[in-house]
Amino acid sequence: LTYYTKYELDDVLSDGIVEADYDPLARHRMYLSQDVAGGELNRLLYLDAKTFLPCLNLAYTDKMSMASSVEVRVPFLDDELVELAARIPARLKLKRLQRKYIFKKSQEGILPREIIWRPKAGFGAPLRSWLAKDLAPLMSELLSERSLEERGLIRPAVVPQMQLENSTGEADHSLRLYALITLELWCRTFLDRTWTFDHAASIDATPVQVVGDSSLKR
């Protein structure tokens, strides 16, 4: 799974890295092609249950909780409850723009109304802010032209353009840049055996200002 489309991978990665027939959305297409009862909404929920849920939400929650010595449970993923939810008509799951409608109705009289019907608050990390501030020195080191040339996986000329567009607001490349940072960290940690997070303390903490012609296009 990737935050890049096939065409973006071709632009970002060096020649020969991406196989000609590689499709980063192949698994998504496979799950969407399944015969799922309940219409389009249930097909999309099935897709999320097979990809986004186990590969992102559950995996990260498990890692972060274990790192903090906390044991996390997910009662809404009880087998019988999941099977029941799969049989619920789509019109009761999404009512106009109200998501989780039947679940919210089921909690009336149990939880305060202001809790049940409050707007959804997501758990997204502030990546753009991190890349502009706290992680800017780390990104500058890991994605420097010299580092990219030595690794040979990523085209060095592409990254400054992505950083520029991300900093000016022309495009949001934060997830894509973060993926490149973690790729280089993984290579240094497990291939080169040269990196530990103690190195982060020695990196100059001065934020890096990306400058250039904002009219440049990818």
Secondary structure, DSSP 8 states (H G I E B T S, - for coil): --SS-HHHHHHHB-TTSS-TT--TTHHHHHHHTS--TT-HHHHHHHHHHHTHIIIIIHHHHHHHHHHTT-----GGG-HHHHHHHHHS-HHHHEETTEETHHHHHHTBTTB-HHHHTS--------HHHHHHTTTHHHHHHHT-HHHHHHH-SB-TTHHHHHHHHHHHTSS--HHHHHHHHHHHHHIIIIII----GGGGGGS--S-----S-TT---
